[in-house]
Amino acid sequence: MSKTVSAAVALIGDELLSGRTQDVNLKTIAEFLAPVGIQIAEARVLSDDHERIASAVRDLARTYDYVFTTGGIGPTHDDITADAVAAAFGRPIDIRDDARAILEARYAETDVELTPARLRMARIPDGASLIDNPVSGAPGFQLENVFVMAGVPVIVKGMLQDVGHRLEGGAIVLSRTVRGKGLREGDIGEALGTLQDAMPELSFGSYPWFRAGDNGANLVVRGVDANALDDAVAALVELVKAHGRNPEVDPTN
């Protein structure tokens, strides 16, 4: 069986914590990693605070195989992620020639001045490798097991294309869902816990829905062993039936 490979995501920006901006990058990164067998085990939302970012990155990098950060590498004064990540690893940081050349070429194409503020985006920690940005040019970077990307969703998607080849995946987690229309969580909670105890290699979850005139619960089981998942789905089907409901089994995903 392949090894388990884990990741964490640090979503950086005061605008996320204030509610002004709704994050979509966590979903994008999770969906990018899942097919190669990397599971996100933790996500943190961090303010634009140098010490908090540095401390969180240092902690996450020690705990997980990979760390992905989004936000805080733009041209303004509050874009401090690059400096904080450099501090997390005790690395100096300054404008780097290869990053500067990328910005010079991009702004020359668009006839836009490369101001000192824009040049901040060429500040890269020593020893980091650049992450290509096919959208706006300003690169992200990888420092050890940490991938530092922009916060703009379309740029995150673009940067991930230069990240995939650097990753070593592991066991791919499969997911199956049994829907029970009209099923109430309180009725099946104990039985679901018994199933979890009997199949500790799998992860069971219950996710109710409530809509006008329609309610029920999605019973989800996740794991890396397809045969064990089949057994679990059969048990969930019987569980739904035992409560007088008609189970619907979603395809493997």
C-alpha positions, -999 to +999 in steps of 0.1 A: +000+000+000+013+035-008+023+057+020+001+085+033+012+120+022-003+150+040-004+187+034-015+219+051-027+252+037-022+286+052-046+312+038-031+346+045-049+380+045-068+403+068-095+404+041-103+367+047-107+372+084-129+403+081-153+385+057-146+409+029-132+382+007-145+346+006-118+320+001-119+295-027-083+286-028-085+258-002-110+240-024-088+245-055-057+232-038-075+202-023-090+192-056-056+195-073-038+174-047-064+146-042-058+128-075-020+125-068-027+111-033-020+141-011-046+148+015-050+182+032-050+175+070-051+211+082-059+246+071-053+279+089-065+314+081-038+340+092-038+377+095-012+399+078+011+396+108+048+387+103+053+367+135+021+347+132+028+338+096+064+328+104+054+308+134+025+290+116+047+281+085+075+268+107+050+246+127+032+233+096+064+226+077+076+204+105+043+186+108+032+179+072+049+167+040+039+198+021+026+233+030+008+257+006+004+294+014-018+318-005-018+356-003+006+383+007+032+383-021+019+414-040+034+449-043+019+466-013+032+473+022+010+445+038+023+419+014+047+403+040+044+366+033+077+362+015+096+379+044+077+358+070+084+325+052+121+335+049+122+342+086+105+308+093+135+291+078+161+316+089+169+327+053+179+361+041+156+377+015+162+403-012+155+411-048+167+382-070+180+387-105+160+359-121+127+371-105+136+407-115+142+396-151+107+380-152+091+412-140+111+434-164+101+413-193+064+412-184+061+449-177+080+458-209+054+438-229+026+457-213+044+491-214+039+495-176+066+510-154+084+486-130+081+507-099+098+500-066+065+487-053+062+462-081+098+452-077+089+440-042+075+410-060+110+400-070+121+395-033+128+358-029+144+340+000+178+325-005+177+289-017+141+291-030+131+280-064+106+301-084+071+290-092+059+301-126+030+325-128+014+323-163-013+348-154+004+380-142+041+371-143+051+378-107+065+344-095+058+325-064+084+303-048+092+270-031+113+269+000+120+234+012+085+218+015+066+251+014+050+265-017+042+302-016+016+314-040-005+345-047-040+349-032-059+356-065-077+324-073-070+324-111-032+329-103-033+300-078-047+277-105-020+289-128+008+284-103-003+249-094+006+238-129+043+244-120+039+227-086+025+193-096+058+179-110+075+187-077+052+166-055+056+130-045+021+116-040+009+087-019-022+066-014-053+080-032-082+084-009-115+072-024-149+083-013-184+067-016-217+082-006-250+066+004-279+091+004-309+086+027-338+109+020-357+116+052-330+100+073-323+117+106-288+118+121-300+113+156-315+079+146-283+065+130-256+081+151-249+051+174-250+026+145-226+048+125-202+049+154-203+011+156-194+008+119-165+032+125-152+010+153-156-021+132-137-006+102-110+017+117-091+019+085-120+039+070-134+072+078-172+076+082-192+108+082-228+120+081-238+152+064-274+163+067-293+185+042-323+206+049-344+221+021-380+231+019-400+198+019-368+178+015-343+166+041-320+137+048-284+127+053-255+118+031-235+090+047-199+092+034-171+067+038-135+074+028-105+052+025-077+038+003-089+002+000-116-002-026-127-036-013-131-023+022-151+006+008-175-018-010-181-036+023-187-003+040-212+008+014-231-024+017-233-019+055-245+017+050-272+006+026-285-019+052-283+008+078-305+032+057-330+004+050-332-005+086-347+029+092-373+025+066-356+047+040-346+040+004-308+042+000-292+058-031-256+050-038-236+076-056-208+064-080-173+061-068-155+095-066 
